[in-house]
Each structure stands twice: as C-alpha cells, then as structure tokens.
C-alpha cells in the first residue's frame, strides 16, 4: 500500500540484527548493515538522504523511547519493475 521496503533491527548483544522486514525475503548488504550499526551506536539517522553514509540504498532511523533508542527502522521506496 505504501510502496516501501521496511526492515526492523533490534538489539542482539552489543550490536543489532534484522528481526522483521517487508518484503520478508529482503536482505541488507554490507553497506546497509554498516549504516544500521552506525545509526544504532550514535542514535542518529544514517544512510540515504542523511548526513552520514548517504551512499546506501536505505534510510536508517533510530527507534526512540523516553529511555533511549530501542532499535532501528530502515526504509526505501519500492521501484516498479520495468517491462
């Protein structure tokens, strides 16, 4: 409906790991994982259209509560297939 790819990353030990995503078969490459980890460690946006690591395909945003960051959400637009 919104035509976006979304990945949810949550804490795992000292780092974060993918816990859910749409579409479910979607994967993060090394550059995306680096941006996600930077976002988590610095509690600031990273990736596409951000000031830090703008060369990645996705925008990574910290998920924050009153007690601090609890995870990272990543999104990018789904591009229609060309015929």
N, C-alpha and C positions, 0 to 999 in steps of 0.2 A: 504494500500500500504506500509506504513512504519512499520506496525505491532506494534504500540504503543497505549497506552491509554493516553489521554491528558485531563487535566482539567484546565480551566481558572478561576482564582479567582480575583475579583475586589473589591475595597473598598466599604464598607457599614457601615456608621457611623464611629466608632472607630476601626472596625475590617474589615475583608474581608469575602466574600461569593462566593460560586460557581455560575458562570454565564453561563458557557458553558462547554461541555465536549464531548468526543468521547470514547467509545460509550455513547449515550445520557442517558442510564439507569444507568451508572456507578455512584457510590456514594463513598464518603470519610468516613472512620471510624474515631473514636476519636483520635487515634494516628496520622493519616494523617492530621486531622484538626489542631492539636497542632503544628505539623511541619510547616504547611502552615502559621499559625499565627506567629510563631517564625520567619520564613523567612520574612514575611511582616514587622514585627516590627523591625528587625535587618538588613534588606536589604542585607541578605547573604543567600547562599544556605543552605538547611536543608534536612534531610531525607536520603533515600537510597544512599549509597556511599559518603555521605557528612560527615564532621567532627561533625556536630550537629544532634542529633536524628537519627542516622543511622539505627535504627531498623524498620523504616516504610517501606511500600511497594513501595513508590514513591519518586522521587527526586523532590524537590521544588526549583524553581529558581525565584528570583525577576525579574520582567519586568521593565527595567530601561530606562529612557529618560535623556536628558540633565538637566531636572529639578528634577530628583529623581525617586524613584520607583512609578509605576502606577498600579501594580498588581503582581500576582504570577502565574506562569505556573507550572503544575505538570505533570510528565510523568512516565510511566513504560512500560516495554515490555509486549505485549500480548502473553501469553503462549498458545500454541496449545492444544486443548482438546485431551486427550489420550483415545484410544478406548479399 
